[in-house]
Amino acid sequence: MNKNISLKYINKLAVPALIAGISEPILSITDTAIVGNVDVNPVESLAAVGIVGTFLSMLIWILGQTRSAISAIVSQYLGADNLNAVKNLPAQAIFIVTSLSLFIIASTYPFASEIFKLYNASNLILEYSVLYYKIRVFGFPFTLFTIAVFGTFRGLQNTYHPMIVAIIGAATNIVLDFVLVYGISGYIAPMNIEGAAYASVTAQILMALFSGYFLLKKTNIPLLPTFPFNKEIKRFIGMIFNLFIRTLALNITLYFATRFATGYGKNYIAAYTIAINLWFLGAFIIDGYAGAGNIMSGRLFGAKNYKDLVNLNKKLIKIGLVVGCALTLVGFIIYKPIGLLFTKEPEVLERFYNVFWIVLIMQPICAIAFIFDGIFKGLGKMGTLRNVLLLATFLVFIPILYGLDHLDFKLNGIFIALTFWMIARALPLLINFRKQFIPLAKNN
């Protein structure tokens, strides 16, 4: 057995990637848990954090696809033993994406109220959403910078330093959340939802600073962009475009889910916020192994080592199923306490407990879908990922959502539709990979 696809080596990449990957959902979950327990309007505050979190996730996922594109190209050149040919690509990619982020801030900031009205936010929930967004959005460029640097490290088969950065960011956010949201008697007045926003932005800035420091100190990859553009910039932009369309489809799913939940009432959107953030946490835990698949499949594909690529795929499927089932089991064990961690409102808890079981049973399905996402990103096959998600969103999720809404399933309908959406994402990728690479492995 090739030691480079052994379980030990997979875990060496996956565990740090897992810890690094959960930094963003931890920022959101920390905000959710702490804001949901404030003394002033906790339900409205929780709903606002959920709505803004959905919108910011859309922006981050759309432009944050630079991580996958950079990782795929760098890892493939590493596998081909020709890394110097793309040495200046990461800095150029960072320059492009951070420039776009500044444009997005300028174009969304003045229209925050109009944006969140599209999510059915109104009255105090709308007021809190606008307030929270107009602070948190300034962390957007720093998050994209960090994501792009993480992609470079992944391409170099290094998940350790991104893990360190993520730990620093998550720890900073948690401490500042307590200090700024609840205040310190006699020193800092409670800032409630504003405090949560300032805590997140501070953590994002700190993560960007440490990311840049480690990239300069631990690699020979420069941060200052040089021109003309690298020859791979065209392929990079093509990948980004396909991932952009794919991520739009993904966020259309989340938009409809959030919009329907908000339309059911404030207790429903508050319960949905808790459930979807826990779903994100599970996704990012599994994403550690998807990240390992991304990193390793790119290198093996670059080296044209198809036999080990197929063996890697088989191992990652088994690991994903184990991790997914473990998440399901743990979730059922702590079913009641986990809801109380986020809120003490009985009406919100009732709606959360009625739907959380669906979030849990879909975890093994999610594991397979996310692992194949990672593998196909490593292979650079972004067009396939785009097509699969478009079909899953428009032919599966939206029709099922509207059908179950008509039957008055409410939150249960949203998460049942999400379950079928994940099945529609996983199955085509599984079939496509086996059809394409098993014959190549036999002739390798």
NUNULUM-258112 format. One record per residue (C-alpha): residue in one letter; x, z, y. Coordinates in Angstrom, 1 decimal, m for minus. Layout:
<sites>
{site "A", {X, Z, Y}};
...
</sites>
This chain:
<sites>
{site "M", {0.0, 0.0, 0.0}};
{site "N", {1.2, m0.9, 3.5}};
{site "K", {2.0, 2.3, 5.3}};
{site "N", {0.8, 0.7, 8.5}};
{site "I", {m2.8, 0.7, 7.2}};
{site "S", {m2.6, 4.1, 5.4}};
{site "L", {m5.2, 6.8, 6.2}};
{site "K", {m2.4, 8.9, 7.7}};
{site "Y", {m1.5, 6.0, 10.1}};
{site "I", {m5.1, 5.3, 10.9}};
{site "N", {m5.7, 9.0, 11.8}};
{site "K", {m2.5, 9.0, 13.9}};
{site "L", {m4.1, 6.4, 16.1}};
{site "A", {m7.7, 7.3, 15.7}};
{site "V", {m7.7, 11.1, 16.4}};
{site "P", {m5.9, 10.8, 19.8}};
{site "A", {m8.1, 7.8, 20.6}};
{site "L", {m11.2, 9.9, 19.7}};
{site "I", {m10.1, 12.7, 22.0}};
{site "A", {m9.3, 10.2, 24.8}};
{site "G", {m12.5, 8.3, 24.3}};
{site "I", {m14.9, 11.3, 24.6}};
{site "S", {m13.5, 12.1, 28.1}};
{site "E", {m16.2, 10.1, 29.9}};
{site "P", {m19.2, 11.4, 27.9}};
{site "I", {m17.8, 14.9, 28.3}};
{site "L", {m17.8, 14.4, 32.0}};
{site "S", {m21.5, 13.4, 31.8}};
{site "I", {m22.4, 16.1, 29.2}};
{site "T", {m20.8, 18.8, 31.2}};
{site "D", {m22.7, 17.7, 34.3}};
{site "T", {m25.9, 17.6, 32.2}};
{site "A", {m25.5, 21.0, 30.7}};
{site "I", {m24.5, 22.8, 33.9}};
{site "V", {m26.9, 21.0, 36.2}};
{site "G", {m29.7, 21.6, 33.7}};
{site "N", {m29.3, 25.3, 34.2}};
{site "V", {m29.2, 25.6, 38.0}};
{site "D", {m31.6, 27.9, 39.7}};
{site "V", {m33.0, 25.2, 42.1}};
{site "N", {m35.1, 22.4, 40.6}};
{site "P", {m33.2, 22.1, 37.2}};
{site "V", {m35.6, 19.5, 35.7}};
{site "E", {m35.3, 17.2, 38.7}};
{site "S", {m31.5, 17.7, 38.9}};
{site "L", {m31.2, 16.9, 35.2}};
{site "A", {m33.3, 13.8, 35.5}};
{site "A", {m31.2, 12.6, 38.4}};
{site "V", {m28.0, 13.1, 36.5}};
{site "G", {m29.4, 11.1, 33.6}};
{site "I", {m30.6, 8.2, 35.8}};
{site "V", {m27.3, 7.9, 37.8}};
{site "G", {m25.3, 8.4, 34.6}};
{site "T", {m27.0, 5.4, 33.1}};
{site "F", {m26.4, 3.2, 36.1}};
{site "L", {m22.7, 4.3, 36.4}};
{site "S", {m22.2, 3.7, 32.7}};
{site "M", {m23.5, 0.2, 33.2}};
{site "L", {m20.9, m0.5, 35.9}};
{site "I", {m18.1, 1.2, 34.0}};
{site "W", {m18.9, m0.7, 30.8}};
{site "I", {m19.1, m4.0, 32.5}};
{site "L", {m15.8, m3.9, 34.3}};
{site "G", {m14.2, m1.4, 31.9}};
{site "Q", {m14.0, m4.2, 29.3}};
{site "T", {m10.5, m4.8, 30.6}};
{site "R", {m9.4, m2.2, 28.1}};
{site "S", {m10.5, m4.2, 25.1}};
{site "A", {m9.2, m7.5, 26.5}};
{site "I", {m5.8, m6.1, 27.5}};
{site "S", {m5.5, m4.2, 24.2}};
{site "A", {m6.3, m7.3, 22.2}};
{site "I", {m3.8, m9.6, 23.9}};
{site "V", {m1.0, m7.0, 24.1}};
{site "S", {m1.4, m5.9, 20.4}};
{site "Q", {m1.4, m9.6, 19.2}};
{site "Y", {1.8, m10.3, 21.1}};
{site "L", {3.3, m7.1, 19.7}};
{site "G", {2.4, m8.3, 16.2}};
{site "A", {4.0, m11.6, 16.9}};
{site "D", {7.1, m9.8, 18.3}};
{site "N", {6.8, m11.5, 21.7}};
{site "L", {5.7, m8.6, 24.0}};
{site "N", {7.8, m9.7, 27.0}};
{site "A", {5.6, m12.8, 27.4}};
{site "V", {2.7, m10.6, 28.6}};
{site "K", {4.6, m7.8, 30.3}};
{site "N", {3.2, m8.5, 33.7}};
{site "L", {m0.4, m9.1, 32.5}};
{site "P", {m1.7, m5.4, 32.7}};
{site "A", {m0.8, m5.0, 36.4}};
{site "Q", {m2.5, m8.3, 37.2}};
{site "A", {m5.6, m7.2, 35.3}};
{site "I", {m5.7, m3.8, 37.0}};
{site "F", {m5.4, m5.6, 40.4}};
{site "I", {m8.4, m7.8, 39.6}};
{site "V", {m10.7, m5.1, 38.3}};
{site "T", {m10.0, m2.5, 41.0}};
{site "S", {m10.6, m5.1, 43.6}};
{site "L", {m14.0, m5.9, 42.1}};
{site "S", {m14.8, m2.2, 42.0}};
{site "L", {m14.3, m1.9, 45.7}};
{site "F", {m16.7, m4.8, 46.2}};
{site "I", {m19.3, m3.1, 44.0}};
{site "I", {m19.1, 0.2, 45.9}};
{site "A", {m19.6, m1.7, 49.2}};
{site "S", {m22.6, m3.7, 47.8}};
{site "T", {m24.4, m0.7, 46.0}};
{site "Y", {m23.8, 2.3, 48.3}};
{site "P", {m26.2, 1.2, 51.1}};
{site "F", {m29.0, 0.3, 48.6}};
{site "A", {m28.8, 3.4, 46.3}};
{site "S", {m32.4, 4.3, 47.0}};
{site "E", {m33.7, 0.8, 46.1}};
{site "I", {m31.5, 0.7, 43.0}};
{site "F", {m32.9, 4.0, 41.6}};
{site "K", {m36.5, 3.1, 42.4}};
{site "L", {m36.0, 0.4, 39.8}};
{site "Y", {m35.5, 3.2, 37.3}};
{site "N", {m38.9, 4.6, 38.3}};
{site "A", {m37.3, 7.5, 40.2}};
{site "S", {m39.4, 8.9, 43.0}};
{site "N", {m39.7, 11.9, 45.3}};
{site "L", {m37.2, 14.7, 44.6}};
{site "I", {m35.7, 12.9, 41.6}};
{site "L", {m35.0, 9.9, 43.8}};
{site "E", {m33.5, 12.1, 46.5}};
{site "Y", {m31.2, 13.8, 44.1}};
{site "S", {m30.2, 10.5, 42.4}};
{site "V", {m29.1, 9.0, 45.7}};
{site "L", {m27.3, 12.2, 46.7}};
{site "Y", {m25.4, 12.4, 43.4}};
{site "Y", {m24.6, 8.6, 43.2}};
{site "K", {m23.2, 8.5, 46.8}};
{site "I", {m20.5, 11.0, 45.8}};
{site "R", {m19.8, 9.9, 42.2}};
{site "V", {m19.4, 6.2, 43.0}};
{site "F", {m16.1, 6.9, 44.7}};
{site "G", {m14.6, 7.8, 41.4}};
{site "F", {m15.4, 4.3, 40.1}};
{site "P", {m12.1, 2.5, 41.0}};
{site "F", {m10.1, 5.4, 39.6}};
{site "T", {m12.0, 5.3, 36.3}};
{site "L", {m11.4, 1.5, 36.0}};
{site "F", {m7.7, 2.0, 36.7}};
{site "T", {m7.5, 4.6, 34.0}};
{site "I", {m9.4, 2.5, 31.5}};
{site "A", {m7.1, m0.5, 32.1}};
{site "V", {m4.0, 1.6, 31.6}};
{site "F", {m5.5, 3.1, 28.4}};
{site "G", {m6.0, m0.5, 27.2}};
{site "T", {m2.3, m1.2, 27.7}};
{site "F", {m1.3, 1.9, 25.8}};
{site "R", {m3.7, 0.9, 23.0}};
{site "G", {m2.1, m2.5, 22.8}};
{site "L", {1.3, m0.8, 22.4}};
{site "Q", {m0.1, 1.2, 19.5}};
{site "N", {0.0, 4.4, 21.6}};
{site "T", {m3.0, 6.6, 21.8}};
{site "Y", {m1.2, 9.9, 22.4}};
{site "H", {m0.6, 9.6, 26.2}};
{site "P", {m4.2, 8.5, 26.9}};
{site "M", {m5.3, 11.6, 24.9}};
{site "I", {m3.2, 13.9, 27.2}};
{site "V", {m4.7, 12.3, 30.3}};
{site "A", {m8.2, 12.6, 28.9}};
{site "I", {m7.7, 16.3, 28.1}};
{site "I", {m6.4, 16.9, 31.7}};
{site "G", {m9.5, 15.1, 33.1}};
{site "A", {m12.1, 16.9, 30.9}};
{site "A", {m10.6, 20.3, 31.5}};
{site "T", {m10.5, 19.8, 35.3}};
{site "N", {m14.1, 18.6, 35.3}};
{site "I", {m15.4, 21.6, 33.3}};
{site "V", {m13.6, 24.1, 35.5}};
{site "L", {m14.7, 22.5, 38.7}};
{site "D", {m18.3, 22.1, 37.5}};
{site "F", {m18.6, 25.9, 37.0}};
{site "V", {m16.9, 26.6, 40.3}};
{site "L", {m18.6, 24.0, 42.5}};
{site "V", {m22.1, 23.9, 40.9}};
{site "Y", {m22.6, 27.7, 40.6}};
{site "G", {m20.2, 28.8, 43.3}};
{site "I", {m18.0, 31.9, 43.5}};
{site "S", {m19.7, 34.9, 45.1}};
{site "G", {m18.2, 35.6, 48.5}};
{site "Y", {m15.9, 32.5, 48.4}};
{site "I", {m17.7, 29.3, 47.5}};
{site "A", {m21.5, 28.7, 48.0}};
{site "P", {m23.3, 27.0, 45.1}};
{site "M", {m23.4, 23.3, 45.6}};
{site "N", {m25.7, 22.5, 42.7}};
{site "I", {m25.9, 18.7, 41.9}};
{site "E", {m23.4, 17.8, 44.7}};
{site "G", {m20.9, 20.2, 43.1}};
{site "A", {m21.2, 18.3, 39.8}};
{site "A", {m20.5, 15.0, 41.5}};
{site "Y", {m17.4, 16.3, 43.4}};
{site "A", {m16.1, 17.8, 40.1}};
{site "S", {m16.4, 14.5, 38.3}};
{site "V", {m14.7, 12.5, 41.1}};
{site "T", {m11.8, 14.9, 41.3}};
{site "A", {m11.3, 14.7, 37.6}};
{site "Q", {m11.3, 10.9, 37.7}};
{site "I", {m8.7, 10.8, 40.5}};
{site "L", {m6.5, 13.1, 38.6}};
{site "M", {m6.8, 11.0, 35.4}};
{site "A", {m5.8, 7.9, 37.3}};
{site "L", {m2.7, 9.6, 38.8}};
{site "F", {m1.5, 10.8, 35.4}};
{site "S", {m2.3, 7.5, 33.7}};
{site "G", {m0.1, 5.6, 36.2}};
{site "Y", {2.7, 8.2, 35.8}};
{site "F", {2.8, 8.0, 32.0}};
{site "L", {2.7, 4.2, 32.0}};
{site "L", {5.7, 4.0, 34.4}};
{site "K", {7.7, 6.8, 32.6}};
{site "K", {6.9, 6.0, 29.0}};
{site "T", {6.8, 2.2, 28.9}};
{site "N", {8.6, m0.8, 30.6}};
{site "I", {5.2, m2.2, 31.8}};
{site "P", {5.1, m2.4, 35.6}};
{site "L", {2.1, m1.3, 37.8}};
{site "L", {2.9, m3.6, 40.7}};
{site "P", {1.3, m7.0, 40.2}};
{site "T", {3.5, m10.0, 40.5}};
{site "F", {2.5, m13.7, 40.8}};
{site "P", {2.0, m16.4, 39.7}};
{site "F", {m0.5, m15.2, 37.1}};
{site "N", {0.5, m14.8, 33.5}};
{site "K", {m0.3, m17.8, 31.2}};
{site "E", {m2.7, m15.4, 29.3}};
{site "I", {m4.8, m14.6, 32.3}};
{site "K", {m7.1, m17.5, 31.5}};
{site "R", {m7.8, m16.1, 28.0}};
{site "F", {m8.1, m12.6, 29.5}};
{site "I", {m10.7, m13.8, 32.0}};
{site "G", {m12.6, m15.6, 29.2}};
{site "M", {m12.7, m12.4, 27.2}};
{site "I", {m13.9, m10.5, 30.2}};
{site "F", {m16.6, m13.0, 30.9}};
{site "N", {m17.9, m12.8, 27.3}};
{site "L", {m17.7, m9.0, 27.3}};
{site "F", {m19.4, m9.0, 30.7}};
{site "I", {m22.4, m10.9, 29.3}};
{site "R", {m22.4, m8.7, 26.2}};
{site "T", {m22.3, m5.5, 28.3}};
{site "L", {m25.1, m6.8, 30.5}};
{site "A", {m27.2, m7.1, 27.4}};
{site "L", {m26.1, m3.6, 26.3}};
{site "N", {m27.1, m2.2, 29.7}};
{site "I", {m30.4, m4.1, 29.7}};
{site "T", {m31.2, m2.0, 26.6}};
{site "L", {m30.2, 1.2, 28.4}};
{site "Y", {m32.1, 0.2, 31.5}};
{site "F", {m35.3, m0.4, 29.6}};
{site "A", {m34.9, 2.8, 27.7}};
{site "T", {m34.3, 4.9, 30.8}};
{site "R", {m37.0, 3.1, 32.7}};
{site "F", {m39.6, 3.8, 30.0}};
{site "A", {m38.5, 7.4, 29.6}};
{site "T", {m38.7, 8.0, 33.4}};
{site "G", {m42.2, 6.4, 33.4}};
{site "Y", {m43.4, 9.0, 30.9}};
{site "G", {m42.7, 11.9, 33.3}};
{site "K", {m40.0, 14.2, 34.5}};
{site "N", {m39.9, 16.3, 31.3}};
{site "Y", {m39.5, 13.1, 29.2}};
{site "I", {m36.6, 11.7, 31.3}};
{site "A", {m35.0, 15.2, 31.2}};
{site "A", {m35.3, 15.3, 27.4}};
{site "Y", {m34.1, 11.7, 27.1}};
{site "T", {m31.1, 12.5, 29.3}};
{site "I", {m30.0, 15.2, 26.9}};
{site "A", {m30.6, 13.1, 23.8}};
{site "I", {m28.9, 9.9, 25.1}};
{site "N", {m25.8, 11.9, 26.2}};
{site "L", {m25.5, 13.4, 22.8}};
{site "W", {m25.9, 9.9, 21.4}};
{site "F", {m23.1, 8.8, 23.7}};
{site "L", {m20.9, 11.7, 22.5}};
{site "G", {m21.5, 10.6, 18.8}};
{site "A", {m20.7, 7.0, 19.8}};
{site "F", {m17.4, 8.0, 21.4}};
{site "I", {m16.4, 10.2, 18.5}};
{site "I", {m16.8, 7.3, 16.2}};
{site "D", {m15.1, 5.1, 18.8}};
{site "G", {m11.8, 6.8, 18.0}};
{site "Y", {m11.8, 4.9, 14.6}};
{site "A", {m13.2, 1.8, 16.3}};
{site "G", {m10.2, 2.1, 18.7}};
{site "A", {m7.9, 2.3, 15.7}};
{site "G", {m9.5, m0.8, 14.3}};
{site "N", {m9.1, m2.5, 17.7}};
{site "I", {m5.4, m1.6, 17.9}};
{site "M", {m4.5, m2.4, 14.3}};
{site "S", {m6.6, m5.5, 13.7}};
{site "G", {m5.0, m7.1, 16.8}};
{site "R", {m1.5, m6.5, 15.5}};
{site "L", {m2.3, m7.6, 12.0}};
{site "F", {m4.1, m10.7, 13.3}};
{site "G", {m1.1, m11.5, 15.6}};
{site "A", {1.2, m11.2, 12.5}};
{site "K", {m1.3, m13.3, 10.4}};
{site "N", {m1.4, m10.5, 7.9}};
{site "Y", {m5.0, m11.2, 6.7}};
{site "K", {m4.7, m9.3, 3.4}};
{site "D", {m4.0, m6.0, 5.2}};
{site "L", {m6.6, m6.9, 7.8}};
{site "V", {m9.3, m7.0, 5.1}};
{site "N", {m8.0, m3.8, 3.5}};
{site "L", {m8.1, m2.1, 6.9}};
{site "N", {m11.7, m3.2, 7.4}};
{site "K", {m12.7, m1.6, 4.0}};
{site "K", {m11.0, 1.6, 4.8}};
{site "L", {m12.5, 1.9, 8.3}};
{site "I", {m16.0, 1.3, 6.9}};
{site "K", {m15.6, 4.2, 4.5}};
{site "I", {m14.2, 6.4, 7.2}};
{site "G", {m17.0, 5.4, 9.6}};
{site "L", {m19.7, 6.3, 7.0}};
{site "V", {m18.1, 9.7, 6.4}};
{site "V", {m17.8, 10.5, 10.1}};
{site "G", {m21.3, 9.3, 10.8}};
{site "C", {m22.8, 11.4, 8.0}};
{site "A", {m20.7, 14.4, 9.1}};
{site "L", {m22.2, 14.1, 12.7}};
{site "T", {m25.7, 13.9, 11.2}};
{site "L", {m25.1, 17.0, 9.1}};
{site "V", {m23.6, 19.0, 12.0}};
{site "G", {m26.4, 18.0, 14.3}};
{site "F", {m29.1, 19.3, 11.9}};
{site "I", {m27.2, 22.6, 11.5}};
{site "I", {m27.1, 23.2, 15.2}};
{site "Y", {m30.4, 21.5, 16.0}};
{site "K", {m32.0, 24.4, 18.0}};
{site "P", {m29.0, 25.9, 19.7}};
{site "I", {m27.8, 22.5, 21.1}};
{site "G", {m31.0, 22.0, 23.0}};
{site "L", {m30.8, 25.4, 24.6}};
{site "L", {m27.3, 24.6, 25.7}};
{site "F", {m28.7, 22.0, 28.1}};
{site "T", {m31.9, 23.6, 29.3}};
{site "K", {m34.3, 26.5, 29.0}};
{site "E", {m37.4, 24.6, 30.1}};
{site "P", {m39.8, 24.8, 27.1}};
{site "E", {m41.6, 21.5, 27.8}};
{site "V", {m38.3, 19.6, 28.0}};
{site "L", {m37.0, 21.3, 24.8}};
{site "E", {m40.2, 20.4, 23.0}};
{site "R", {m39.8, 16.7, 23.8}};
{site "F", {m36.1, 16.8, 23.0}};
{site "Y", {m36.6, 18.4, 19.5}};
{site "N", {m39.3, 15.9, 18.7}};
{site "V", {m36.8, 13.0, 19.1}};
{site "F", {m33.3, 14.4, 18.3}};
{site "W", {m33.7, 13.9, 14.6}};
{site "I", {m33.8, 10.1, 15.2}};
{site "V", {m30.5, 10.3, 17.1}};
{site "L", {m28.9, 12.1, 14.1}};
{site "I", {m30.1, 9.8, 11.3}};
{site "M", {m28.8, 6.7, 13.1}};
{site "Q", {m25.2, 8.0, 13.3}};
{site "P", {m23.9, 6.3, 10.1}};
{site "I", {m25.5, 3.0, 11.2}};
{site "C", {m23.8, 3.4, 14.6}};
{site "A", {m20.5, 4.1, 12.9}};
{site "I", {m20.5, 0.7, 11.2}};
{site "A", {m21.6, m1.1, 14.3}};
{site "F", {m19.0, 0.5, 16.5}};
{site "I", {m16.1, 0.0, 14.0}};
{site "F", {m16.9, m3.7, 13.8}};
{site "D", {m17.1, m3.8, 17.6}};
{site "G", {m13.6, m2.5, 17.7}};
{site "I", {m12.3, m4.8, 15.0}};
{site "F", {m13.7, m7.9, 16.6}};
{site "K", {m12.4, m6.9, 20.0}};
{site "G", {m8.9, m6.6, 18.5}};
{site "L", {m9.3, m10.0, 17.0}};
{site "G", {m10.2, m11.3, 20.5}};
{site "K", {m13.5, m12.7, 19.2}};
{site "M", {m15.6, m11.7, 22.2}};
{site "G", {m17.9, m14.7, 22.0}};
{site "T", {m19.2, m13.4, 18.6}};
{site "L", {m19.8, m9.9, 20.0}};
{site "R", {m21.6, m11.5, 23.0}};
{site "N", {m24.0, m13.5, 20.8}};
{site "V", {m24.8, m10.6, 18.4}};
{site "L", {m25.7, m8.2, 21.2}};
{site "L", {m27.8, m10.8, 23.0}};
{site "L", {m29.8, m11.4, 19.8}};
{site "A", {m30.1, m7.6, 19.1}};
{site "T", {m31.3, m6.8, 22.6}};
{site "F", {m33.8, m9.6, 23.2}};
{site "L", {m35.1, m10.3, 19.7}};
{site "V", {m35.0, m6.8, 18.3}};
{site "F", {m34.8, m3.9, 20.8}};
{site "I", {m37.1, m5.1, 23.6}};
{site "P", {m40.0, m6.4, 21.3}};
{site "I", {m39.9, m3.1, 19.2}};
{site "L", {m39.8, m1.0, 22.4}};
{site "Y", {m42.8, m2.6, 23.9}};
{site "G", {m44.7, m2.5, 20.6}};
{site "L", {m44.1, 1.2, 20.1}};
{site "D", {m44.9, 1.9, 23.7}};
{site "H", {m48.2, 0.2, 23.2}};
{site "L", {m48.8, 2.6, 20.2}};
{site "D", {m47.9, 5.6, 22.5}};
{site "F", {m44.8, 6.6, 20.6}};
{site "K", {m43.0, 7.4, 23.9}};
{site "L", {m39.5, 8.9, 23.4}};
{site "N", {m39.7, 8.4, 19.6}};
{site "G", {m40.4, 4.7, 20.2}};
{site "I", {m37.3, 4.4, 22.4}};
{site "F", {m35.0, 5.9, 19.8}};
{site "I", {m36.6, 4.0, 16.9}};
{site "A", {m36.0, 0.8, 18.8}};
{site "L", {m32.4, 1.9, 19.4}};
{site "T", {m32.0, 2.4, 15.7}};
{site "F", {m33.1, m1.1, 14.8}};
{site "W", {m30.9, m2.4, 17.7}};
{site "M", {m27.9, m0.8, 16.0}};
{site "I", {m28.8, m2.3, 12.6}};
{site "A", {m29.0, m5.7, 14.3}};
{site "R", {m25.5, m5.2, 15.8}};
{site "A", {m23.8, m4.1, 12.6}};
{site "L", {m25.1, m6.5, 9.9}};
{site "P", {m24.2, m9.8, 11.5}};
{site "L", {m20.6, m8.6, 12.2}};
{site "L", {m20.2, m7.4, 8.7}};
{site "I", {m21.3, m10.7, 7.3}};
{site "N", {m19.2, m12.7, 9.8}};
{site "F", {m16.0, m10.8, 9.0}};
{site "R", {m16.3, m11.1, 5.3}};
{site "K", {m17.1, m14.8, 5.4}};
{site "Q", {m14.1, m15.5, 7.7}};
{site "F", {m11.3, m13.3, 6.5}};
{site "I", {m11.8, m12.7, 2.8}};
{site "P", {m10.9, m16.4, 2.0}};
{site "L", {m7.9, m16.1, 4.3}};
{site "A", {m6.7, m12.9, 2.6}};
{site "K", {m6.9, m14.5, m0.8}};
{site "N", {m4.6, m17.3, 0.4}};
{site "N", {m2.3, m15.0, 2.4}};
</sites>
